[in-house]
Amino acid sequence: MHVQVLQHVPFEDVGSMADWFQVRGAELHYTRFFEADARLPDPGRCDLIVAMGGPMSVNDEAELPWLIEEKAFLRQAIEAGVPVLGICLGAQLIATALGARVQPNALAEIGWFPVWRAESVGEGCFVFPDRIELLHWHGETYALPEGARLLASSEACRHQAFQIGRRVIGLQCHPEMTPQIVADLLNECADELRPGPWVQTPEQLAAEPRRYVPGNALMARLLDYLLG
């Protein structure tokens, strides 16, 4: 299995997904946009594309011109029927690649907050739990692309997850999180923790390991669904 990971910063990797990939003998190939020699493959060679998070905006094309190439790659992969998963920035990249708008959310959402399943997700769509607590770290949100189904919402951000067809899912939330990635985020992005109703303290964010278990299990189930 060829998994192409689109990585935007060194400290946001695949997290708990690594175990799922290892068990199935998947080969992880990286396009690291923070490196000068970043290259994208022919999407037809990929069995799964995973677009990870990052502190930049999808609208920063003037400063980060590789965003234009990445969006075109995602659009081409989706049109070719390749399974695509986007997480946080990755979900926003899918949305904007398909013509939807990405803009600041009403309030930043950074912390452990509940997400609940949308009322009607459509037959055959991935099904979220009725309620699950997940890690969030974002200040922007996306409009739903044409034809997308809303899968989940939170109180601070209605568009937490969407699905297009059978093989494309975008997640604003972070079920893949691990204690190490959260520690790295606290080290690299602490300046984003400006006080607000949906922004927790570093102590609250650095949760005990068992708090990650439900989200990691959800992530594994989602990968089973996408590649099933």
Backbone torsions as a table, in degrees:
resi	resn	phi	psi	omega
1	MET	NA	123.4	178.8
2	HIS	-94.8	111.8	177.2
3	VAL	-108.0	119.6	178.4
4	GLN	-99.1	116.3	-179.5
5	VAL	-100.3	123.3	176.3
6	LEU	-96.8	106.1	-172.4
7	GLN	-111.0	130.1	-172.0
8	HIS	-103.6	-25.3	175.4
9	VAL	-143.6	151.4	-175.8
10	PRO	-62.5	-26.2	-172.4
11	PHE	-93.8	8.1	173.5
12	GLU	-123.8	88.9	-179.7
13	ASP	-104.0	-166.5	-171.1
14	VAL	-74.6	-11.2	175.2
15	GLY	58.7	-130.6	-175.4
16	SER	-66.3	-16.8	177.6
17	MET	-63.1	-23.2	-178.6
18	ALA	-55.9	-39.4	179.9
19	ASP	-65.4	-43.2	179.5
20	TRP	-60.9	-44.9	-179.5
21	PHE	-65.2	-41.0	-178.3
22	GLN	-64.0	-44.4	-179.5
23	VAL	-59.7	-34.2	-176.3
24	ARG	-95.4	6.9	176.9
25	GLY	66.7	26.8	-179.2
26	ALA	-71.5	145.8	174.9
27	GLU	-99.5	117.6	179.7
28	LEU	-90.0	125.2	175.7
29	HIS	-118.1	135.7	-173.0
30	TYR	-112.6	136.7	161.1
31	THR	-108.3	106.2	-176.9
32	ARG	-100.0	99.9	-173.5
33	PHE	-68.2	-13.3	177.5
34	PHE	-84.1	-0.1	176.4
35	GLU	-107.8	145.6	-173.0
36	ALA	-64.6	-28.2	-175.8
37	ASP	-99.8	25.0	-179.3
38	ALA	-59.0	133.3	-179.8
39	ARG	-134.1	145.6	175.9
40	LEU	-105.9	139.9	179.9
41	PRO	-84.2	177.4	166.6
42	ASP	-66.9	119.4	-177.5
43	PRO	-58.6	-24.4	179.5
44	GLY	-65.9	-16.8	177.8
45	ARG	-84.0	-8.6	-172.5
46	CYS	-96.4	138.9	172.2
47	ASP	-91.6	-21.5	177.1
48	LEU	-158.4	139.3	174.0
49	ILE	-117.9	128.7	179.6
50	VAL	-120.5	114.2	177.5
51	ALA	-97.1	116.7	-173.0
52	MET	-88.7	-175.4	-177.2
53	GLY	-87.4	-174.3	179.4
54	GLY	169.5	157.8	-175.2
55	PRO	-80.6	-8.8	179.7
56	MET	-77.8	171.3	175.8
57	SER	-104.0	148.2	174.7
58	VAL	-64.2	-16.3	-178.8
59	ASN	-89.4	5.7	-176.6
60	ASP	-90.1	37.4	-174.8
61	GLU	-63.6	-31.3	-179.9
62	ALA	-65.1	-41.0	-179.6
63	GLU	-84.2	-29.2	-176.0
64	LEU	-128.8	77.8	-173.8
65	PRO	-63.5	-17.5	176.9
66	TRP	-64.4	-17.6	176.3
67	LEU	-60.6	-34.4	179.4
68	ILE	-63.7	-45.6	179.9
69	GLU	-65.8	-40.1	-178.9
70	GLU	-65.2	-43.1	179.3
71	LYS	-62.6	-41.4	178.8
72	ALA	-63.6	-39.4	178.3
73	PHE	-63.1	-45.6	179.7
74	LEU	-63.4	-43.2	178.9
75	ARG	-61.1	-43.7	179.8
76	GLN	-63.6	-42.1	-179.7
77	ALA	-64.4	-43.2	-179.7
78	ILE	-64.2	-43.1	179.2
79	GLU	-64.1	-27.8	-179.9
80	ALA	-86.2	-3.1	178.0
81	GLY	83.9	15.4	178.2
82	VAL	-75.8	134.8	175.1
83	PRO	-60.3	131.9	-177.9
84	VAL	-133.6	131.7	175.5
85	LEU	-122.8	127.5	177.0
86	GLY	-118.9	135.1	-178.7
87	ILE	-122.3	122.5	179.1
88	CYS	58.9	-109.4	175.8
89	LEU	-54.5	-37.8	179.6
90	GLY	-60.7	-39.2	176.9
91	ALA	-66.7	-39.6	178.3
92	GLN	-65.7	-34.9	177.5
93	LEU	-65.9	-41.6	176.1
94	ILE	-60.5	-46.5	-177.6
95	ALA	-60.0	-49.5	-177.2
96	THR	-71.3	-30.0	176.6
97	ALA	-63.5	-26.6	-179.6
98	LEU	-100.6	15.4	171.6
99	GLY	95.0	3.8	180.0
100	ALA	-88.9	156.9	-177.4
101	ARG	-87.6	141.9	171.9
102	VAL	-118.9	129.5	-174.8
103	GLN	-148.7	169.5	178.2
104	PRO	-58.5	137.5	172.0
105	ASN	-71.1	160.2	179.7
106	ALA	-55.6	-39.0	179.0
107	LEU	-142.6	148.5	173.4
108	ALA	-64.5	145.0	179.3
109	GLU	-125.5	102.6	-177.6
110	ILE	-135.2	107.0	-179.0
111	GLY	151.8	-174.7	178.0
112	TRP	-92.3	107.8	-177.8
113	PHE	-136.7	152.2	-177.4
114	PRO	-73.2	147.7	173.7
115	VAL	-123.0	140.2	178.3
116	TRP	-127.4	155.2	-178.0
117	ARG	-66.1	140.4	175.4
118	ALA	-65.0	153.4	-175.3
119	GLU	-63.2	-41.4	-179.4
120	SER	-136.8	110.7	-174.6
121	VAL	-102.4	-11.4	179.5
122	GLY	96.3	145.2	-177.7
123	GLU	-63.7	132.5	177.1
124	GLY	86.3	-5.3	-179.7
125	CYS	-77.1	160.8	174.5
126	PHE	-65.4	138.3	-175.2
127	VAL	-111.1	118.5	173.6
128	PHE	-74.5	159.2	170.4
129	PRO	-63.2	161.6	176.2
130	ASP	-53.9	-40.5	179.6
131	ARG	-154.9	135.6	178.0
132	ILE	-150.0	138.9	178.5
133	GLU	-90.3	126.2	-177.5
134	LEU	-133.0	163.3	177.4
135	LEU	-84.2	137.3	177.3
136	HIS	-125.6	145.0	175.2
137	TRP	-155.9	85.3	-178.4
138	HIS	-158.4	156.1	175.6
139	GLY	-121.6	-6.9	180.0
140	GLU	-118.7	167.2	178.1
141	THR	-144.3	164.3	-177.1
142	TYR	-116.5	150.3	164.2
143	ALA	-78.9	154.1	179.3
144	LEU	-72.5	130.7	175.3
145	PRO	-63.5	159.7	178.8
146	GLU	-57.7	130.5	178.4
147	GLY	84.9	-0.7	-178.3
148	ALA	-80.0	149.5	174.8
149	ARG	-106.4	130.2	174.8
150	LEU	-74.9	129.3	-178.5
151	LEU	-103.7	-32.9	-173.3
152	ALA	-158.7	157.5	-179.0
153	SER	-141.0	162.0	168.4
154	SER	-128.6	170.4	-178.6
155	GLU	-65.3	-35.4	-177.4
156	ALA	-85.0	-20.2	-174.0
157	CYS	-150.0	111.4	-174.3
158	ARG	-66.3	-37.8	-174.4
159	HIS	-94.4	81.4	-179.4
160	GLN	-90.9	-25.7	-179.7
161	ALA	-159.2	143.8	177.5
162	PHE	-143.4	162.0	179.1
163	GLN	-136.1	141.2	175.9
164	ILE	-124.6	120.3	-177.0
165	GLY	62.4	-144.3	-178.3
166	ARG	-102.6	-16.8	-167.0
167	ARG	-121.8	9.8	-178.1
168	VAL	-129.4	122.9	178.1
169	ILE	-134.4	135.1	174.8
170	GLY	-117.8	134.8	-179.6
171	LEU	-122.7	122.4	172.0
172	GLN	-76.6	-32.2	-179.3
173	CYS	-81.9	176.1	-172.5
174	HIS	-125.0	73.5	176.9
175	PRO	-69.5	-15.3	-178.1
176	GLU	-83.1	-1.4	-171.2
177	MET	-62.1	147.5	174.1
178	THR	-128.6	161.5	177.9
179	PRO	-56.0	-36.2	-178.5
180	GLN	-67.3	-41.6	179.7
181	ILE	-65.8	-40.2	177.7
182	VAL	-63.2	-41.3	177.1
183	ALA	-60.5	-40.7	178.8
184	ASP	-67.3	-39.9	177.7
185	LEU	-63.2	-41.2	178.4
186	LEU	-64.4	-31.7	178.6
187	ASN	-76.8	-38.6	-173.2
188	GLU	-92.5	-28.3	-170.0
189	CYS	-127.1	26.2	-177.6
190	ALA	-62.0	-23.8	-179.7
191	ASP	-66.2	-16.0	-179.9
192	GLU	-81.9	-8.8	-176.3
193	LEU	-84.7	60.3	176.3
194	ARG	-82.2	137.6	-173.6
195	PRO	-53.9	137.1	178.6
196	GLY	-170.9	167.3	-176.6
197	PRO	-65.2	-21.3	-178.5
198	TRP	-121.5	31.1	177.2
199	VAL	-125.0	118.0	-179.2
200	GLN	-90.9	167.6	179.0
201	THR	-80.4	162.6	175.3
202	PRO	-55.0	-37.1	179.9
203	GLU	-64.6	-39.5	177.9
204	GLN	-70.2	-36.9	-178.8
205	LEU	-68.7	-37.1	-178.1
206	ALA	-79.4	70.1	-173.7
207	ALA	-74.8	160.6	176.1
208	GLU	-67.5	151.5	-171.8
209	PRO	-53.6	-35.9	-175.4
210	ARG	-65.7	-17.7	-180.0
211	ARG	-69.0	-21.5	-178.3
212	TYR	-82.0	-17.4	-169.6
213	VAL	-59.2	-49.0	-179.2
214	PRO	-59.5	-43.1	178.9
215	GLY	-64.9	-41.8	178.5
216	ASN	-63.0	-38.3	176.5
217	ALA	-65.6	-39.5	176.1
218	LEU	-61.8	-40.9	-179.7
219	MET	-62.9	-42.6	178.4
220	ALA	-63.0	-42.0	179.3
221	ARG	-64.9	-36.7	178.9
222	LEU	-66.1	-41.8	177.6
223	LEU	-64.3	-39.8	174.8
224	ASP	-56.7	-42.5	-178.5
225	TYR	-65.8	-49.4	-176.2
226	LEU	-60.8	-36.4	-174.7
227	LEU	-107.1	10.6	-179.7
228	GLY	-77.4	NA	NA
